[in-house]
Amino acid sequence: MVRILLRFSEEIVDQPITAQVILEHGIPISIVAAHIDSQGGEILAEVPETHVEKIIDAFREKGVTVTVPKLIEVDTEKCFECGACLSLCPVSAIAFKEDSSVVFDEEKCIGSPCGLCIDACPAKAIKLVEQHSSYLNR
């Protein structure tokens, strides 16, 4: 699955665009996180890798801004497991294991739309990396 960030402007936010894309293409889209109101909004979604280009094109044709967010990567050599990143994670993608080591759940992480853990890390052990660079510059 590939994560895509969908940004809806105020002019199109009241339209059922996500439902239309799902119905028109018959491709499942999993919503990871969303914030939408009358001024616009964002949906972080996962789509099957085999259909990502088709889905990106479909959303863009309907006026949605689509980007492929970057994910976090942890340098285990630099990380001294202080836990500074843990309390800031809004999706509980970071946890302590029983042995007090820090573990990152890539499935839960929303990556660059958030990035709070990156700034919190005193060791600078966390950075953003591209998922699929071929989708970014389209």
C-alpha positions in Angstrom: 0.0 0.0 0.0 1.1 3.5 -0.8 0.1 6.5 1.3 -1.2 9.6 -0.5 -2.2 12.9 0.9 -5.3 14.4 -0.6 -5.9 18.2 -0.1 -9.4 19.5 -0.8 -9.9 23.2 -1.4 -12.9 25.2 0.0 -14.5 25.1 -3.5 -14.6 21.3 -3.8 -14.7 20.1 -0.2 -18.5 19.6 -0.2 -18.4 17.3 -3.2 -18.3 13.4 -2.7 -15.0 13.1 -4.6 -13.5 10.3 -2.6 -16.6 8.2 -3.0 -16.8 9.0 -6.7 -13.2 7.8 -7.2 -13.8 4.6 -5.3 -17.0 3.9 -7.2 -15.6 4.8 -10.7 -12.4 2.8 -10.4 -13.5 0.0 -8.0 -10.2 0.3 -6.1 -10.4 0.3 -2.3 -9.0 3.3 -0.5 -8.2 3.1 3.2 -8.4 6.4 5.1 -5.6 6.6 7.7 -6.4 10.1 9.0 -8.6 13.0 7.9 -9.4 16.6 8.8 -12.1 18.2 6.8 -14.3 21.2 7.4 -16.1 23.8 5.3 -12.8 25.6 4.5 -11.2 22.5 3.0 -9.2 19.7 4.4 -6.9 16.8 4.0 -7.2 13.0 3.9 -4.2 10.7 4.4 -5.1 7.5 2.5 -3.6 4.2 1.5 -4.1 2.8 -1.9 -2.8 -0.5 -3.5 0.6 0.1 -5.1 -0.5 -1.4 -8.4 -3.2 1.3 -8.8 -1.6 4.3 -7.2 -0.9 6.2 -10.5 -4.6 5.7 -11.6 -5.9 6.9 -8.3 -3.6 9.9 -8.2 -4.7 10.9 -11.7 -8.4 10.4 -10.8 -8.2 12.7 -7.8 -6.1 15.3 -9.7 -8.7 15.3 -12.5 -11.3 16.3 -9.9 -9.3 19.2 -8.6 -7.7 17.6 -5.6 -4.1 18.3 -4.8 -2.3 15.0 -4.3 1.1 14.4 -2.8 3.0 11.3 -1.7 4.1 12.0 1.9 7.5 11.1 3.2 7.8 8.5 5.9 10.1 8.5 8.9 13.2 6.5 9.2 15.1 5.9 12.5 18.8 5.6 12.6 19.2 3.0 15.4 22.9 3.9 15.8 22.0 7.5 16.8 18.9 6.7 18.8 19.6 6.4 22.5 15.9 5.6 23.3 15.1 8.6 25.4 11.5 8.6 24.5 11.2 12.3 23.6 9.4 11.4 20.4 6.9 9.1 22.1 4.7 11.5 23.9 4.3 13.8 20.9 3.0 11.1 18.4 -0.7 11.7 17.7 -1.3 8.3 16.2 0.6 6.2 18.8 3.1 4.9 16.2 5.9 5.1 18.8 6.0 2.9 21.9 8.3 1.5 24.6 8.9 -2.2 24.6 9.2 -4.1 27.9 13.0 -3.8 27.8 12.5 0.1 27.6 13.6 0.2 23.9 11.7 2.4 21.5 9.8 0.8 18.7 8.3 2.6 15.6 5.2 1.2 14.0 5.4 2.2 10.3 1.9 1.1 9.6 0.5 3.7 12.1 2.9 6.5 11.3 1.5 9.3 9.1 4.9 10.7 8.2 5.4 14.1 6.8 1.9 15.5 7.4 3.0 15.3 11.1 6.7 15.0 11.7 6.5 16.0 15.4 9.0 13.2 16.4 11.6 14.6 14.1 11.9 17.9 15.8 11.6 16.3 19.3 14.5 13.9 18.8 17.6 15.4 20.6 19.9 12.9 18.8 18.5 13.8 15.3 18.0 10.1 14.8 14.7 10.5 12.9 14.4 11.8 9.4 11.9 11.8 6.5 12.4 9.6 3.5 10.5 9.3 0.3 8.1 6.3 -0.2 8.1 6.2 -3.9 9.9 9.0 -5.6 8.4 8.2 -9.0 5.0 9.4 -7.8 6.3 12.7 -6.3 7.1 14.7 -9.3 4.1 14.0 -11.4 
